[in-house]
Amino acid sequence: MSEGFGFETLAIHAGQPPDDTTGAVIPALHLATTYAQAAVGDSKGFEYSRTGNPTRAALQATLAVLEGGEAGFCFSSGMAAEDALLRRLLPGDHLLIPLDAYGGTWRLIARVYAPYGISHTPVDLTDLDAVEAAWTSATRLVWVETPSNPLLRIVDIEAVSRLAHEHGGWCVVDNTFATPYLQQPLSLGADAVVHSATKYLGGHSDVVGGAVVTSDAALAEHLGFIQNSAGAVPSPFDCFLVQRGLKTLAVRMDAQCRNARAVAEFLRDHPAVAEVSYPGLESHPGHDLAKRQMPDYGAMVSCRLRGGEAAALSAAARTELFTLAESLGAVESLIEHPARMTHLSVAGSALAVDPGLLRLSVGLESIGDLLADLSRAFG
Ligand SMILES: Cc1ncc(COP(=O)(O)O)c(C=O)c1O
């Protein structure tokens, strides 16, 4: 079911019809590792749970519909999902990565793949001329994050995908920050969408997971093969939790975007803050593009403090409702210091983060309480 229904309807119903035998209105939690076969080669579609599991299949079907793709694949973490995609590259291949990206993505590409002869170039993906100039005859892929982590840069998915295709390459978009509710990269020309389902999709800080969605048949075959061969599959219970999270994704995102805007405006007007990165602010360099590409601007806000690292560390230590913790995208608000936490792995690289930067994941608490917390902490 994808024709004609709204996002909220699809999040609740797509890929999860009532159970045929019991009428249960949610997909069952199938813990079985193996499935009886009537005769050799005669199964009901499932043989072994690494290869295929009904709870995972339901989640994969829902995610594929929500992202407007043909096929979804779930993994045990966002990094495992990224790894499955990157295994498409061969020694000698080259890829373009953003100047601003999740530190773990950089670490996987620069520290795990590079020794196998897969090279990369960090590029400012907001500058199409720079992307064009960095593309070499060995470049197969451009890896996009938009909004990016942690600076909330906005990349033109349609233009970058077109450029990749003109060169015979492909474009992957990490849609973790936007979610399919706010951005559907496949409809803008991307070849694959990757998620840390740990974040907004799960939404409750209780599950680590990842997913890839694509409409490219060859890529789908590759992903299914890697999922089964390398085996970084999520447990059925983790799939159940993500599927449950998806049902409220739209209402959570609406409310979190509202809170994030208020937080961004508060920080913009605060004397201790030198600069706020939030694509919903007109001063953000990617504001007009974000307005075209997304119906709302997400719930992540970053800010640079005038007092540099010392001021950032001290503010992060003083918040109470904004819990000092890594991760993002769940119902509770979090604050973190990217240079020493989520992006420590990029220290000294082209992706290194300003130590005066704080990143806030704005949750669902009462906005008055959140602003009072920041007011106390920022002085
Ligand atoms: C944008 C982005 N992509 C991917 C990941 C990796 O996901 P996971 O932690 O689920 O492996 C993260 C984690 O923070 C992230 O922020």
PDBQT file of the ligand as one rigid body, heavy atoms in Angstrom, charges set to zero:
ROOT
HETATM    1  C1  LIG A 401      24.130  11.145  10.700  1.00  0.00    +0.000 C 
HETATM    2  C2  LIG A 401      24.509   9.814  11.300  1.00  0.00    +0.000 A 
HETATM    3  N1  LIG A 401      24.683   8.763  10.474  1.00  0.00    +0.000 NA
HETATM    4  C3  LIG A 401      25.030   7.540  10.956  1.00  0.00    +0.000 A 
HETATM    5  C4  LIG A 401      25.243   7.340  12.313  1.00  0.00    +0.000 A 
HETATM    6  C5  LIG A 401      25.659   5.972  12.813  1.00  0.00    +0.000 C 
HETATM    7  O1  LIG A 401      24.560   5.315  13.354  1.00  0.00    +0.000 OA
HETATM    8  P1  LIG A 401      24.653   4.230  14.549  1.00  0.00    +0.000 P 
HETATM    9  O2  LIG A 401      25.146   4.953  15.752  1.00  0.00    +0.000 OA
HETATM   10  O3  LIG A 401      23.235   3.742  14.655  1.00  0.00    +0.000 OA
HETATM   11  O4  LIG A 401      25.586   3.170  14.117  1.00  0.00    +0.000 OA
HETATM   12  C6  LIG A 401      25.062   8.403  13.193  1.00  0.00    +0.000 A 
HETATM   13  C7  LIG A 401      25.271   8.208  14.636  1.00  0.00    +0.000 C 
HETATM   14  O5  LIG A 401      25.305   9.140  15.411  1.00  0.00    +0.000 OA
HETATM   15  C8  LIG A 401      24.693   9.670  12.674  1.00  0.00    +0.000 A 
HETATM   16  O6  LIG A 401      24.526  10.747  13.475  1.00  0.00    +0.000 OA
ENDROOT
TORSDOF 0
